Amino acid sequence: MEQALKELTGVCSDEYIYNELVANNQKFNFEMDSSLPYSAGYYPSTKTFKFRDNDAITSVKLKEEFFHAYQDYFYDGGTAQYADSGRVNIEFEAKLYQDINTVLEISCCTAFYDLNIPKKVRDDYFSWVMSIAKNANELTSQTYLSWLKRFNQYHSEYSSPIHSELSAPEALYSIIDSSPCF
């Protein structure tokens, strides 16, 4: 855990999120749960990070889960309220955050990684993420909503009604506007 956290805080925007959570006295639990159907997750109702096993504790997994913790802190009333309507909003914003930060690495573009997604869609998404990484002003609400709808279409595991109050990536905008990282 220490090594994954050290790697995480070595990235400007991840360190910003971590420091914001600490500065705002956010407390979390960390648990191992071998029954998890996926390697890691953040549970907003209990403020708990869960990992399936030791191999799941990586800076890559922490990046997305800490972003979910930041969303939980940032959005009024937390993110547990979006478990049904809005789940796709929460998940896509977290994936986009991760993709913007890894676009120049081999691990980019988790939001549209599936080879069953048409290559043109994957390529267009990569181009959009690359443009945001170069110029954060490329992240417009209108284009975001368009990609959110595509994400909902292609990812049944996250599919839910899109919540209108989350149709713009406000948590991500907050990080872009407030941190020195973008």
Sequence and secondary structure as in RCSB ss.txt:
>XXXX:A:sequence
MEQALKELTGVCSDEYIYNELVANNQKFNFEMDSSLPYSAGYYPSTKTFKFRDNDAITSVKLKEEFFHAYQDYFY
DGGTAQYADSGRVNIEFEAKLYQDINTVLEISCCTAFYDLNIPKKVRDDYFSWVMSIAKNANELTSQTYLSWLKR
FNQYHSEYSSPIHSELSAPEALYSIIDSSPCF
>XXXX:A:secstr
 HHHHHHHTTSHHHHHHHHHHHHTT   EEEE TT SSSEEEETTTTEEEESSGGG  HHHHHHHHHHHHHHHHS
TT SGGGSSTTHHHHHHHHHHHHHHHHTTSTT  GGG  TTS HHHHHHHHHHHHHHHH GGG  HHHHHHHHHH
HHHH TTT     GGGSS HHHHHHHHHSTT 
